[in-house]
Amino acid sequence: MAVSVSEAHAVDDELVDAFARLTPQLSRSNPPPTRGELEEIVRSAASRLLVARDDSAAIVGSLTLVLFRIPTAVRAWIEDVVVDESARGQGVGEGLNREALRVAADAGARTVDLTSRPSREAANRLYQRLGFKQRDTNIYRIELET
């Protein structure tokens, strides 16, 4: 499969429908983003929404790259990588990640971080093959009341 990856600069029905299909494959506990939420991501200076398309130009994956300045550097995080189950193992995840790394480097980031559950074995193998190294760190989370 030939995969093309590009940044989404506008939100249309195709993008909304793609996230309605892809999000449940990423998370069973979170609903797909609304059109308004996707527009917020696309408009934000801190995020780049990358989409992968197959030979027929159908959206088969997505990745969100978050870029932000802190006092010591430009930081980059890869979040919410999802590849449609029908396209897995065909280079979609690799294409998304390689484009994210290129965009991060162009933005001045010297490192890119991501997290991945151990149960996502294929994804973890991909990240290692791309050169990501597992860090010895603790990740903490607090749930805020909304």
VOKE-550513 format. One record per residue: residue number from 1; residue in one letter; z, y, x of N, C-alpha, C, CB in turn. Coordinates in steps of 0.02 Angstrom, whole numbers. Each point is the difference from the previous one (the first is absolute). Glycine has a CB too. Layout:
REM residues N
> i:aa:nzz:nyy:nxx:cazz:cayy:caxx:czz:cyy:cxx:cbzz:cbyy:cbxx
> NUM:A:Z:Y:X:Z:Y:X:Z:Y:X:Z:Y:X
...
END
This chain:
REM residues 146
> i:aa:nzz:nyy:nxx:cazz:cayy:caxx:czz:cyy:cxx:cbzz:cbyy:cbxx
> 1:M:0:-59:42:0:59:-42:0:62:44:61:-62:-92
> 2:A:-107:107:79:1:65:34:50:44:-36:-122:-12:39
> 3:V:168:41:-1:52:41:-29:-9:72:25:79:-98:-8
> 4:S:-77:145:-38:0:70:20:66:30:-23:-127:9:-8
> 5:V:156:33:51:64:32:-14:-9:75:2:64:-98:48
> 6:S:-38:131:-98:-4:73:-2:63:27:-33:-126:-3:-5
> 7:E:136:68:15:57:33:-31:-19:22:-70:43:38:113
> 8:A:2:-48:-160:-11:24:-68:17:74:-2:27:-114:-50
> 9:H:-75:155:28:10:72:-4:6:24:-72:-62:13:106
> 10:A:48:-58:-153:5:17:-71:21:-62:-38:-89:89:11
> 11:V:117:-78:-69:22:-56:-42:-47:-4:-60:121:13:37
> 12:D:-150:-72:-46:-43:-12:-58:22:-64:-34:-97:60:56
> 13:D:63:-78:-110:19:-60:-38:-3:-63:44:-43:55:-104
> 14:E:-7:-58:148:-6:-58:44:62:-9:43:-125:16:1
> 15:L:151:38:27:59:-4:43:62:-19:-41:-49:86:76
> 16:V:57:-56:-134:56:-17:-44:-3:-73:-19:3:118:-45
> 17:D:-62:-142:26:-8:-71:-19:14:-46:59:-85:34:-86
> 18:A:63:-14:146:11:-41:59:75:-8:13:-110:38:49
> 19:F:148:16:-55:72:-5:11:35:-39:-55:-4:109:60
> 20:A:-23:-106:-120:28:-42:-54:-8:-74:16:-25:91:-84
> 21:R:-30:-108:118:-13:-69:20:37:-20:64:-113:10:-55
> 22:L:115:36:104:28:-17:65:76:3:3:-105:44:49
> 23:T:136:4:-82:72:10:7:40:-63:-19:-17:121:-25
> 24:P:1:-156:-29:39:-61:-15:-7:-54:54:-16:25:-120
> 25:Q:-37:-22:160:-8:-47:55:44:19:60:-117:-23:-39
> 26:L:139:85:39:44:26:54:73:-5:-20:-91:77:36
> 27:S:106:-58:-98:70:3:-22:5:-19:-74:24:89:85
> 28:R:19:-136:-98:12:-19:-70:51:46:-33:-27:-119:29
> 29:S:64:156:10:54:41:-28:-20:73:-10:80:-76:54
> 30:N:-137:97:-29:-21:69:-7:-64:5:-41:54:28:109
> 31:P:-57:18:-156:-61:8:-39:-54:33:41:68:7:-105
> 32:P:-131:-15:85:-54:36:35:10:75:-6:-79:-95:-24
> 33:P:56:132:73:7:74:-4:-43:27:-56:23:6:123
> 34:T:2:48:-153:-38:34:-52:-55:41:33:102:3:-76
> 35:R:-148:22:36:-51:45:26:32:60:34:-80:-37:-92
> 36:G:131:65:61:35:57:30:32:-16:66:20:41:-114
> 37:E:10:-100:120:30:-20:63:-53:-10:54:94:-55:-62
> 38:L:-150:24:44:-55:-7:48:-26:68:22:-31:-110:-51
> 39:E:25:157:4:-22:67:18:48:34:48:-56:9:-111
> 40:E:121:-21:100:51:28:46:-8:-28:70:79:13:-97
> 41:I:-92:-77:103:-11:-31:65:-62:28:34:56:-105:-41
> 42:V:-110:109:3:-64:24:28:5:74:22:-62:-83:-73
> 43:R:99:123:35:7:72:16:49:13:57:-26:25:-119
> 44:S:72:-70:132:53:12:48:-27:5:71:78:-61:-75
> 45:A:-52:110:112:-18:7:70:33:-55:42:-12:124:-16
> 46:A:62:-158:-11:37:-50:38:-28:-71:-9:99:72:-12
> 47:S:-146:-81:-33:-24:-69:-10:-76:-3:-2:104:-25:-63
> 48:R:-128:-33:85:-71:-16:-3:-6:-66:-38:-27:62:110
> 49:L:-9:-61:-164:-10:-60:-40:-67:-30:21:69:45:-97
> 50:L:-67:-102:130:-60:-34:23:-18:-55:-48:27:27:120
> 51:V:-92:-33:-135:-23:-54:-43:-55:-39:35:29:67:-103
> 52:A:-28:-132:92:-51:-44:29:-45:-23:-57:78:-39:93
> 53:R:-143:38:-77:-51:-21:-49:-39:-58:29:-8:117:-47
> 54:D:-13:-161:2:-41:-58:20:-74:18:-3:89:-78:-42
> 55:D:-131:28:50:-73:9:1:-26:34:-63:-8:-100:72
> 56:S:41:88:-128:-23:30:-63:34:66:-15:-22:-115:-42
> 57:A:59:142:90:36:64:-4:61:-4:-45:-108:57:20
> 58:A:131:-117:-38:61:-7:-40:61:9:46:-60:-78:-81
> 59:I:111:110:55:62:9:39:37:-67:3:8:122:-35
> 60:V:3:-145:96:33:-65:10:64:5:40:-112:-53:-5
> 61:G:133:114:22:63:8:36:17:73:9:-21:-107:58
> 62:S:84:118:-41:22:68:14:59:0:49:-39:36:-115
> 63:L:49:22:144:54:11:48:18:74:-4:-39:-95:77
> 64:T:103:110:-73:21:69:3:28:14:69:25:2:-124
> 65:L:-52:48:157:24:23:65:38:64:-11:-97:-54:62
> 66:V:160:55:-39:42:59:-7:8:31:69:62:-49:-100
> 67:L:-77:114:105:4:37:63:46:60:-10:-117:-37:34
> 68:F:164:46:13:44:57:-5:26:20:69:33:-35:-117
> 69:R:-18:97:124:26:27:63:75:-1:-1:-101:73:14
> 70:I:131:-97:40:72:6:12:7:38:65:28:-109:-63
> 71:P:32:129:82:7:41:61:-28:-32:63:100:48:-51
> 72:T:-102:-114:54:-21:-33:63:-71:-27:-1:117:-28:15
> 73:A:-151:28:-72:-67:-31:-1:-31:6:-69:35:-79:90
> 74:V:-96:57:-94:-32:-13:-64:12:-74:-15:-90:92:15
> 75:R:119:-106:-72:14:-70:-19:-53:-25:-48:123:19:17
> 76:A:-136:-83:-15:-48:-31:-45:29:-66:-25:-97:54:60
> 77:W:92:-64:-125:23:-62:-31:-55:-27:-44:120:40:2
> 78:I:-130:-104:1:-45:-35:-45:42:-29:-56:-84:-27:93
> 79:E:62:39:-155:37:-23:-58:-47:-32:-51:86:90:19
> 80:D:-59:-134:-59:-34:-28:-59:-71:-25:15:69:76:-69
> 81:V:-75:-119:117:-64:-32:15:-10:-56:-50:6:29:125
> 82:V:-63:-28:-159:-15:-54:-47:-75:-16:2:98:34:-74
> 83:V:-112:-98:76:-69:-24:-2:-5:-45:-61:-15:6:127
> 84:D:-37:4:-167:-11:-41:-59:-2:-73:20:-63:93:-56
> 85:E:95:-135:16:4:-71:16:-69:-31:9:108:-6:-62
> 86:S:-158:32:28:-68:-28:6:-33:18:66:-9:6:-123
> 87:A:38:42:160:-32:23:62:42:-14:62:-55:88:-66
> 88:R:110:-123:58:44:-14:57:-34:-45:50:100:14:-73
> 89:G:-83:-2:137:-28:-41:53:-71:19:20:72:-90:-40
> 90:Q:-95:148:16:-69:21:13:-4:66:38:-33:-60:-104
> 91:G:87:80:136:-2:59:42:19:65:-33:-85:-58:61
> 92:V:104:56:-125:17:61:-36:63:32:29:-53:-47:-104
> 93:G:106:8:112:63:26:28:-10:28:70:63:-82:-70
> 94:E:-102:47:110:-13:24:68:-38:66:-2:-2:-119:42
> 95:G:-47:124:-84:-38:62:-5:43:59:-22:-101:-67:-27
> 96:L:144:55:-22:45:53:-23:47:22:56:-6:-47:-116
> 97:N:35:-1:151:48:16:53:-34:35:59:69:-97:-35
> 98:R:-127:74:54:-34:33:56:-18:72:-17:-46:-111:35
> 99:E:25:124:-97:-15:69:-19:64:42:-2:-98:-41:-67
> 100:A:153:12:43:64:36:0:21:18:72:33:-60:-106
> 101:L:-42:14:152:18:14:70:-44:55:29:37:-119:13
> 102:R:-100:120:-30:-46:53:23:21:67:-28:-94:-83:8
> 103:V:109:86:-73:20:63:-32:66:24:30:-59:-34:-106
> 104:A:106:-12:118:64:19:28:-9:29:71:57:-89:-68
> 105:A:-98:57:108:-12:25:68:-33:69:-3:-12:-118:42
> 106:D:-36:128:-87:-33:65:-7:50:54:-21:-106:-59:-29
> 107:A:158:40:-7:50:48:-23:53:14:54:-19:-41:-117
> 108:G:15:6:173:47:12:54:59:-47:4:-33:115:-9
> 109:A:34:-166:-33:55:-49:3:-9:-44:62:11:0:-127
> 110:R:44:-14:160:-3:-45:58:21:-70:-18:24:97:73
> 111:T:10:-105:-130:20:-66:-24:-12:-3:-75:87:-12:92
> 112:V:-93:-49:-117:-6:-12:-72:48:-56:-17:-122:38:-3
> 113:D:162:-27:-48:49:-49:-22:-20:-29:-68:91:60:65
> 114:L:-66:-120:-78:-7:-31:-66:54:-53:-6:-125:23:-5
> 115:T:137:-43:-55:45:-57:-12:-39:-52:-40:104:74:2
> 116:S:-85:-137:6:-32:-54:-36:50:-56:-9:-114:31:46
> 117:R:120:-55:-107:46:-55:-13:-23:-62:39:26:46:-115
> 118:P:22:-85:141:-17:-61:36:-43:-48:-41:106:14:64
> 119:S:-97:-14:-129:-38:-46:-43:-75:16:-2:103:-15:-68
> 120:R:-122:75:89:-70:19:1:-30:-23:67:21:100:-77
> 121:E:-26:-165:86:-18:-29:65:-68:23:24:68:-98:-29
> 122:A:-119:99:-13:-67:20:21:0:74:22:-52:-85:-79
> 123:A:88:126:41:3:71:19:35:9:66:2:32:-121
> 124:N:52:-69:132:36:6:64:-43:-23:58:108:-18:-61
> 125:R:-147:-35:52:-45:-22:53:-53:54:14:18:-120:-34
> 126:L:-43:152:-18:-49:54:9:31:57:40:-56:-31:-108
> 127:Y:115:53:90:31:57:35:10:-17:74:58:35:-106
> 128:Q:-37:-95:120:9:-20:70:-67:-3:37:102:-65:-33
> 129:R:-153:40:-1:-67:-3:31:-26:71:14:-23:-109:-61
> 130:L:41:157:20:-22:69:10:40:36:55:-35:3:-119
> 131:G:89:-35:142:39:29:54:68:27:-20:-106:27:51
> 132:F:124:-32:-114:67:21:-21:51:-48:30:-45:49:-108
> 133:K:101:-20:130:55:-39:29:60:5:-47:-42:20:118
> 134:Q:76:-77:-127:60:1:-41:55:37:38:-33:-109:-56
> 135:R:66:154:21:53:40:32:68:-30:-17:-71:103:-6
> 136:D:117:-94:52:69:-21:-10:36:60:-29:-3:-85:95
> 137:T:5:88:-160:31:58:-33:31:-22:-66:-84:78:54
> 138:N:125:-37:-79:28:-11:-67:-33:49:-48:111:-39:48
> 139:I:-131:15:-104:-26:43:-52:52:3:-54:-122:-28:27
> 140:Y:141:89:-45:50:10:-51:-32:33:-61:90:11:87
> 141:R:-64:-27:-145:-26:29:-62:59:14:-46:-110:-60:12
> 142:I:106:116:-45:48:16:-52:-41:15:-63:87:44:82
> 143:E:-64:-69:-137:-34:15:-63:33:60:-32:-31:-121:-16
> 144:L:-9:171:4:24:63:-29:-4:-3:-76:-35:63:103
> 145:E:83:-33:-134:-1:3:-72:-50:53:-22:120:-38:-7
> 146:T:-162:21:-41:-49:49:-24:13:19:-71:-82:-46:77
END
